[in-house]
Amino acid sequence: NLQKYMHRCKVLVTDAPNTTFFIALALNIPTFAFWNEHANLLDEYAREDFTEFFKIGLITYSPKKTAQIINEKWENIEDWWKDSAVQQVRLNWVHKYARSSNDWKREFYTKVMNI
């Protein structure tokens, strides 16, 4: 089970805005990502929402830059991750893209019925 292994990570690093990235953020696992700036992995709708991740250093366009950020924060990475500003960026994004709920069926039904 991927999630079981993810919970054992001190940090998780991924090279794309993939399912692993989404799950890690939803599970509140310290997560970093990098990808090629020219790969056009994000549509215009999502690009704006990822901007805040770039601002706080959670996403970069360089694996070396990502490694540098992780190394700088390593000794206090849990404190950095729990910082209210970092968590607010994460929570805003999770609410929009990786929301989870024990009552998801009712919430989904309510949303669909209100369309």
C-alpha positions in Angstrom: 0.0 0.0 0.0 1.6 3.2 -1.2 0.0 5.3 1.6 1.6 3.1 4.3 5.0 3.8 2.9 4.3 7.5 2.4 3.6 7.8 6.1 7.1 6.6 6.8 8.7 9.4 4.8 10.4 12.4 6.5 9.9 14.1 3.1 8.5 13.0 -0.2 9.9 14.3 -3.5 8.2 13.9 -6.8 9.0 15.0 -10.3 5.5 15.8 -11.6 2.1 16.9 -10.4 1.0 13.3 -10.2 -1.3 11.2 -8.0 1.5 10.7 -5.5 1.9 14.4 -5.1 -1.9 14.9 -4.6 -2.1 12.0 -2.0 1.0 13.2 -0.1 -0.4 16.7 0.3 -3.8 15.4 1.3 -2.1 13.2 4.0 -0.1 16.2 5.2 3.2 14.6 4.4 6.1 17.0 3.8 6.3 17.1 0.1 8.5 18.7 -2.5 8.3 18.6 -6.3 10.2 19.7 -9.3 9.5 19.5 -13.0 10.6 20.9 -16.3 9.3 24.4 -16.7 8.7 23.8 -20.4 6.8 20.5 -20.0 3.5 22.4 -19.7 2.2 20.0 -17.1 -0.4 22.5 -15.8 -3.3 24.0 -17.6 -4.1 27.7 -17.1 -6.8 26.9 -14.5 -4.3 25.0 -12.3 -1.2 27.1 -12.9 -2.5 30.0 -10.7 -3.2 27.6 -7.8 0.4 26.2 -8.0 2.0 29.6 -7.8 1.9 29.7 -4.0 3.8 26.4 -3.9 6.5 28.0 -6.0 6.6 31.0 -3.7 7.2 28.9 -0.6 9.8 26.6 -2.3 7.6 23.5 -2.3 7.8 23.3 -6.1 10.8 24.3 -8.3 11.8 23.8 -11.9 15.1 22.2 -10.8 16.0 19.1 -8.9 19.2 20.8 -7.7 17.1 23.7 -6.3 14.7 21.3 -4.6 17.6 19.5 -3.0 19.1 22.8 -1.9 15.8 23.8 -0.3 15.4 20.5 1.5 19.0 20.6 2.7 18.5 24.1 4.1 15.3 23.0 6.0 16.3 19.5 6.9 17.1 20.0 10.6 13.8 21.7 11.2 11.7 20.4 8.3 8.8 19.3 10.5 8.6 22.8 12.0 8.7 24.4 8.6 6.0 22.0 7.3 3.8 22.8 10.3 4.2 26.5 9.9 0.8 28.2 9.6 1.7 29.9 6.3 2.9 26.6 4.7 -0.1 24.7 6.0 -2.5 27.4 4.7 -1.1 27.1 1.2 -1.4 23.3 1.4 -4.9 23.4 2.9 -6.1 25.8 0.2 -4.8 23.6 -2.5 -6.0 20.3 -0.9 -9.5 21.8 -0.5 -9.6 22.5 -4.2 -7.8 19.5 -5.7 -7.3 16.7 -3.2 -10.2 16.9 -0.8 -11.1 13.9 1.3 -14.0 13.2 3.6 -15.5 10.2 5.5 -18.8 11.5 4.2 -17.8 12.0 0.6 -20.9 10.2 -0.9 -23.3 12.7 0.8 -21.1 15.7 -0.1 -20.8 14.5 -3.7 -24.6 13.9 -4.0 -25.3 17.4 -2.5 -23.0 19.0 -5.0 -24.4 17.2 -8.0 -28.0 17.9 -6.9 -27.1 21.7 -6.7 -25.9 21.9 -10.2 
